[in-house]
Amino acid sequence: MASVEAAAEHERILREIESTDTNCIGPTLRSVYDGQEHGLFMEKLDVRIRNHDREIEKMCNHHFQGFVDSITELLKVRGEAQKLKSQVTETNRRLQDDGKALMVSMEELQQCRVQQRNIASTIDKLTHCLPVLEMYSRLQEQMRAKRYYPALRTLEQLEQTCLPRAGQYRFCSIMADNIPRLRTQIRDTAMTQLRDFLESIRKHSDKIGETAMKQAQLQRSLDSSVSTQPRALIGRRCRKDAAAVAAAALGTESGGQGGSPVSEQDSGILDVEDEEGEEDEVPGAHDLVDFSPVYRCLHIYTVLGLRDVFENYYRKQRRKQARLVLQPHSNMHETLEGYRRYFNQIVGFFVVEDHVLHTTQGLVNRAYVEELWELALSKIVAALRTHSSYCDDPDLVLDLKNLIVLFADTLQGYGFPVSQLFDMLLEIREQYGEILLKRWNVTFRQVLDQDNFSPIPVSTEEEYQNYTAQFPLQDPELDKMPFPKKLPFSEFVPRVYCQLKEFIYACLKYSEDLHLSSTEIDDMIRKSTNLLLTRTLSHCLHYGIKKKNVGLAELVQVIINTTHLEQSCHFLEEFISNITNVPPDTVNATKLYGTSTFKDARHAAEAEIYTSLNAKIDQFLQLADYDWTAPVPGGGAPAASDYLVDLIAFLRSTFSVFTNLPGKVAQTACMSACKHISTCLMQLLLDPEVRQISMGALHQLNTDVQECESFARAGPVAGFQGDTLLLAFSDLRQLLDLFTQWDWSSYLADYGKAACKYLRVNPNAALTLLEKMRETSRKNNVFAQFRKTDRDRQKLIDAVIKQLRSLIAQHQA
């Protein structure tokens, strides 16, 4: 079995050797050498080789003739082949000779094709690179020309479009690396220009505000002169011009040319010169300010994606500038120019903000501007309240008011609410009224001090018309009198009346342009005029009346003056109504208190006349030198005392001046003087220092009283009925009659009865005088006490004294 298997295996290996490529026979032979039947295999291999040799020999024998024939034919073909080879070689030689020029041309063509391909490739690359280089060159030019916003646009286009198309070149890498640096440079430069702009407008806010306020003043003038042209149309002129300029700026920046906005100047303020033919036109704020740094920086930061950063920075810086602008100078109140600079800076600040609000989209919004204005308004009102309180010049206050109104109208034209400013002006008006009162107080006192308290002499019709033009004098009788003549009042009256009108005009000037109704203006003027009358003029009149050197004649003239001023009050009412166009009979209209003011002054002058007259009488009475122990004169009635004669003469001359006074005043003065004389003489009699009074002294006093009664009976002042003036001396007359007639029985019997002859004799006065006579009687009769008549008189005096004391006791009980 083993030999059969080995034989089968050897057979398989032989077949495999026969059928397998010699390159892959190695593994088959290795399996033979690895086996143990190597000799047997070799034997079978030899047998197989011999078999194949026999088969090859058989095949060769079978085909030998055909092989010989083929060799014979092949030998024949060799000769022909040699000929053909020679021909081919010759042909090839000729072909090579002929193809050399072609090969040179082909090589040249190949080189040209390579060059052409390289040129096409170069052109293609340059097509992508040239725009990059051109754009970068334009970027450099824009940077040198400081046209940063177009440069930033160019930079963006270069980075996003051109460089990616150009490919990976070294110069492209350098450009790409420079782009962030250039962007940062543009951003920093734009911010530097913005800072310069902010600093410039901070310094030039005064000029900007001055220009805006001139425009507002010009518009007010146009409104007043051209009533047919609507105010709103004129008021919007400035803003329209500014908006047009800003729109042009924005259009330039957003255009396809990539140009710079408005102007490439970096300064915020432009130099504006008046051109010929435009000398009367005030340049607008947009004519003075170049806003291109703001627009440029805004657009640059918007492109960089940093708009919020820019907006916050701009608003923060402007808030700081607002605080600086709103801080007034410590001496601002000293001159109007200080207030004007303060207002100009504020107006300039908000004109710039308003322009930025309307020409940029969202850099500042309405809420931000309104917040700034609210802050500014509170600080402005506080500053004006503080500084205006230091002012004591009404002209400066009036100029300040006009400046505030212009300031308010200017900002109102830009849409800012200004009602608080007008409310503050009403507050300042109270202060203005107080300052006016102080000035007019000085004026009235000067008028009083300069007045001569004499009627005004008028010698010509022109002088008369001049005075009647100053003061509304209505006196038909005086008009008919021939020249020369005298006006009843002194210079004080027309001057005071003119000053009252000047005060009313001053109040009216302040009330103008405050957006008040005619009724409100009329009410304010009337209230201020009432203060002037009741407080200032009243105090000045009392000051003039109470001066030490004012005599009776001056006091009389004061009464005449106040009487005419009182009569002129309704003319003042009409004057106020005419300038305010408010009828005087309007409901709730304030009435002038001039009538009561002049009445009070006249009453004070009358009281001062009475007081001065009594003081003068006292001066005469101080000259009285009675001999209270004088004996009874033997040669008839004594003569009147010298002091009394002088006093009566003085009273006669004084009362002659009173003819121009109202009747009751003169009568009251005369009655007051007589009563004062009577009272003083009574006090002389009853003076405690006078301990003794003789009958001779009573006779002298009686004579003086008779002189006084004669003066009263003569009627020094017209208007008294009968002997009314004599009643002033009735108390003294009855007392003297009682003692000179020694009619004690009638007095004691009829005391307390209505028909009593000595009804006005006071028992206390009678008792005092009687006791003084008893002392005199005792001293004179020391050595004659044993005479019966003297003893009886002494007893009678004692009895009367006793009865008087009893009467006084009963009366007190």
ABEGO torsion letter per residue (X at the ends): XAAAAAAAAAAAAAAAAAABBAAAAAAAAAAAAABAAAAAAAAAAAAAAAAAAAAAAAAAAAAAAAAAAAAAAAAAAAAAAAAAAAAAAAAAAAAAAAAAAAAAAAAAAAAAAAAAAAAAAAAAAAAAAAAAAAAAAAAAAAAAAGBAAAAAAAAAAAAAAAAAAAEBBAAAAAAAAAAAAAAAAAAAAAAAAAAAAAAAAAAAAAAAAAAAAAAAAAAAAAAAABAABBAAAAAAAAAAAAAAAAAAAAAAAABAAGBBBGBABABABBBBBBBBGAAABBBBAAAABBAAAAAAAAAAAAAAGAAAAAAAAAAAAAAAAAAAAABBBAAAAABAAAAAAAAAAAAAAAAAAAAAAAABBGABBAAAAAAAAAAAAAAAAAAAAAAAAABABAAAAAAAAAAAAAAAAAAAAAGBBAAAAAAAAAAAAAAAAAAAAAAAAAAAAAAAAABAGBBBBBABAAAAAAAAAABBBBBAAAAABBOBBBBABBAAAAAAAAAAAAAAAAAAAAABGAGBBAAAAAAAAAAAAAAAAAAAAAAAAAAAAABAABBAAAAAAAAAAAAAAAAAAAAAAAAAAAAAGBBAABBGBBBBAAAAAAAAAAAAAAAAAAAAAAAAAAAAAAABBBBAABBBBAAEBBBBBAAAAAAAAAAAAAAAAAAABBAAAAAAAAAAAAAAAAAAAAAAAABAABABBBAAAAAAAAAAAAAAAAAAAAGABBGBBEAAAAAAAAAAAAAAAAAAAGBAAAAAAABGBAABAAAABBAAAAAAAAAAAAAAAAAAAAAAAABAAAAAAAAAAAAAAAAAAAAAAAAAX
